[in-house]
Amino acid sequence: MRKPLYSGAALTAWHALLSQGQLKAGERVLIHAAAGGVGVFAVQIAKAVGAYVAATAGPRNQDFLRELGADSDD
């Protein structure tokens, strides 16, 4: 029998946003280093919940963050 494979980064994002932060649809969240290991999961989880996601990262990662679902003021 195979054990399920879980990402530590994904579980960290889930725990921070939903278990500890109790993020709900319609709320706003700021995710720093959103193009990093935990950040990429945090952006997607927050969007799946229905939150507005403001995300920080370097200039070369801005398009990547929008592809993940981060909101933009553009």
N, C-alpha and C positions, 0 to 999 in steps of 0.2 A: 504494500500500500504506500502510495506517495503522500508525503506531507505537503500541505499547501505552502506556497512560497509567498512570503510577505516582505515588502520592502521596509526596512527600518525607517527610511526617510518618509515614506508614505504614512506609516503609523504615527510618526512624530507629528506630522502636519495634521493628521486626523485628530489626534489627542489634543493638540494645542487649540485648534479651531472649534472643534465640536464638544469634546469632553470638558476641557477647561474654559474655553472662551464662550461656549454655548451660542455660537454664531447662528443667526436665523436669517431667513429670506428677507431681503429689503434692507438689511444692515450694511454698513460700510466697513471694510477692513483694509488696513495698510500692511503690505507684505514687503519687508526689506530683503534684499538679496534674492529676489524672486526667480532669478535664472539659475540659482544654485540647487543643490540636491534636495533640500526640504522645500524650498520655495516653489519649484515647478509643480510639486504635488499640492502645496497649499493653494496656489492660484486655481488649479482645476477643482479642488474640493470646494473652495469658497464659491466658485461660479456654479457648481452643481447644486449647492444649497440655495442659490439665488441671491447672493450678496453682490454688492458693488465692490470691485477689487481695484484698489490703487496699488501699484507695484513699483518697486525701485530696482534698478540694475544699471549697468553701464550702457553707454550709447549704442554699442553694437548689438545689444540684446533687446532693444526696444521692440523691434518687429517680432522677435521670438515670443515676447511676453504677450503681445496682442494675439498671436496665433494660439497661445495657451488659453486666452480668454480674458486677460486683464483689460480693464476699461481704460479708455483714453479720453482726455479732454480735447483732443484735436478736432 
